[in-house]
Amino acid sequence: MNRETQDYNRSLNGSKESEVKSIFTGSLNTCYIIEHTIGSRYHPAGDRQEISVDQVEIGRDESCQVRFDEAFETVSRRHATIINDNNVLKLVPLSQTNPTLINGQKVQQACLLQHGDEIQCAINGPKLVVIFP
């Protein structure tokens, strides 16, 4: 199955404004869950983040919604983003220096995500699992 999708353009969709707008317009996307498989300062192993906004960023930057601490040196400040486009999830790698992997395979452009996919931030880096409830 070909998972590649179109290029990523950063927008305000991942912000709280988007979530509020979605609530008032009745277009709130179906939520999904990101499960952390490795513990960090921000999330213990097994912790689950319920995501209901259109876009989240993964990385070490304080603006990232799925955040890792500075101990994870191979995770870029803005490593990747997940976009919910009409309940179709896309992973977009953002890092120029550290690879992003899905199920152990490096991805270099936007790819579709499926239930149970494992996102890894860099080789030997932390892993996250995508869960559709």
N, C-alpha and C positions, 0 to 999 in steps of 0.2 A: 504494500500500500504506500503510495506517495504521500508524504506528510508535509511537503513544502508548501508555503503560502506566500503572500505578498510581503513587501517591505514594511518595516515598522516605522511609524511616525509618532513620536512622543506627544501626548496631549494631556489635558486635565482629566481624562476619563478615569484615572486611577485615584483621583482625589475624593475627599469627603463631599465636595460639591456635586460630583457625579452621583454619589450614592443618594444624597438628598434629592437631587433632580429626578432620579429614577423613582424614588418613593412617591413624589408628587405627580409624576406623569404616569405612574402605574406600569413602568417598564423595567422594574427591577429584575435583573437576570437571576437565573437559578444559581444558588450558591454551590460552591465546591469546597473541598477541604485539602489543605496542605499538611501532611504529617512529617514532622522532623524525625529523622532516624538517628541523628547524632545530637547529643546535648550541647548547648551553648549557653552563654551568659543570659541570653534572651528567651531561650526555649529549651526545656529539658527534652531528652530523647523520648519520643512517643507523644509529645505535645502536638495538638492539632489546631490549626488556624482555620476558621471558617471564613471564606472569602465570598463577598457578595457584591463587590464593585467590579467595574468593567476592566480595570487594569491594576496590576500590582507589580512592583519591582522587587527583585531579589538581589541582595548584596550586603556590603558592610556600611554603606552610607546611612546616616541617621534618617534620611528621607524614605528609605526602603521599608515597605510594609512587611516583607519577609526578610528579617535582618539577622546577620551573623556578626559576632564580635571580632575584634582585631586579632584574636588568636588564630583565626582562619585566614592566613596570609594569602592563600591561593584563590580566595573568593574576592573578586574585584569589588570596588565600591558600588558600582552599578553593574552587576554581573549579567542579569537577564530580566526579562519581563514576561508576565503572563497576561494575555489579552483575552477577555471574554467577549466574543463577537457573536451576538445572538445565540448564546449558549453553545458556541463552538470555541473551545479553548486552544489558544496558540501560544507557544513558547518562542520568544525571540531572544537569541543570544545578543548581549550588548558588549561584552568584554572584548577588547582588542588583544589582550595578552593571555588570558586564562580561558581554556575551552569550556563549553557547556556540553553536557552529555545527556541523552535520553536513553534509558535502558542500556547504558554502556557504550553507545554510539555517539561520536562527536557530531554536533549540529553546527552549521555555519550560517544558516538563515532560518526564518520563521518556520516552525513545524507544528502540526496539529498534535494535541495531547489527548490521550485516552485514559479511562479509568485504570488505575494501577500503574501508570507510567512512573518511572523513577527518574527524577531530575538530579543530576550531579553537577555541582559547581566546581569544576576543574578535576583533573585526574587525581585520584586519592583525596578529593575534597568531600565536603558534606553532601548528604543525599536527602532529597525530599520525595515524598510519594503523593501523587495526585489521586484524590478519592472523590467520586461522584456519589453523593448519598442516595 
